[in-house]
């Protein structure tokens, strides 16, 4: 009974993280409009195109792949998940720390800029950071287990 409980506690965060990445993927996928708006027989494009309707949507696919690699629970898949999520985490940290904008100003700008906070690009950085942190913890655990045995 103890072993089953211990394995469940260790595996559960991976499932939750994969669920968040899957929910993020479907949420973004739902909000992508397939074609431009057709007004009076003419195709009109909006003046502002959100990031998730551009070619940057590959970020969502890569975050989903990183969470899937984390779920696989092998040392090689941890490395792949760390590389994928680490790249976007570093990009997010660079954008946060090297802009002349405090975190509070960025938060206010996101709220004014996006009608829906979950569609902000910064959420992708946050999710990548969660996956990267979990990957590092599981890699440390994997190394400690192999070196102790």
N, C-alpha and C positions, 0 to 999 in steps of 0.2 A: 504494500500500500504506500509506503514512504517513497519508494522508487518511482511509482506512477505519479505521485504528487509532485515530486522534484522534476521529473521530465516535463510535466504539464506546465509548471511554473517557468521553466527555461524556454519552452517552445511557444508559449502564449504571446509574448511580446512580438515575436516574428509574425504571427498570424494577425495581430492587431495592426502592425505596420503595413503588412501586405493588404489588409482590408482598407486602410486609409489611402494607400496608393491606388488601389482599384476604384475606390469611391472618387478620388480625385480625377482619375482617368475618365470615368463615365460622366462626371460632372462637367468637365471641360468638353468632352465629346458632345454632350447634349447642347451646349451653348454655341457650338460652331455652326454658323449658318451655311448651308450647302451652296447656295448661289447668291449673287447680289440681288438686291431688291429691285423688282420690276415695277416701275411707276409710269403709267400711261404709255405703255409700249416701248419705253426707253429704259435701258439698264442704268441705274444710278448707284454710285458708290458713296458710302458715307465718308465724311471728311476725316474721320478718325477710325482706323482699323485696330481693334484690340490685338494684343500679342497672340492670343490663342486662335486667331483667324489668319495668322501668317505662317511662314514656314518654321517658326520657333516652336510649334506644337510638338516637335520631336523631343523636347524636354520631358513632356509627360510620358512618352513611350519609354525613355531611358530611365526615368524614375520608377516606372512600373517594372521594368526589367531588373533594376537594382534591388527592388523589394522582393522580386521573385527569386533572385540569386541568394538573397538573405534567407529566404524561406527554405531553400534547398539544403542548407546546413552542412556544406562541405567546405574544406579549407580553400579550395580553388574558387568556389562560388562566393566566399566571403571576400576574396581579393577582387573579384570582378565587381561585386556590389560596392566595395570601398572605392574603387577607381571611378565608377559611374557616378555615385552620389558625392564623392569627394570633389570631383571637378565642379559640379554645380554649387556645392557648399562654398568652395573657395571663390568662385565667381560672385556669389551672393555677398560674401564677406568683403571682397574688394569693392563692390558697389556700395556697401553700407559704410565702410570706414574711409574710403578715399573720395567720397563726395562731400561737398561743403554743406551737408544737411544733417542735422541731428536726428536721432531715432524718433523723437517726438514729432519733428517736422515731417519726416517721412511718413509716419503713421497718419498724420492729418492730410497729407497729400494723397495717400492711398484712399482714404475715406472720401475725399472730394473727387478723385479721379475715377474711381470705380463705383458703380452703383451696387455691385455685389462684391464684398470683400474677398470671397473665396475665389474670385476670378483674377485677383491681383497676381502679378508675376512673382512677387515676394513670397507668396504661399508656396510656390515651387521650391524656392531656396530653403524655406523652413522645413518642408517635407524631406528634401535632400539632406539637410542637416540632421534630421531625426534618423534617417536611414544610415547616414555615415557614422553617427555616434553609436548606434546599435551595432553596426558592423565592426567598429573598433573594439567594443566591449566583447563581442563574441569571438573575435580573433585573439584577443588577449586571453580569454577563457580557453580557447582551443590550444594555444601555445603553452599555457600553464598546465593544462591537463596532459599534453604530450610530454612535457619535460618532467613532470612529477611521476609519471608511470615508468 
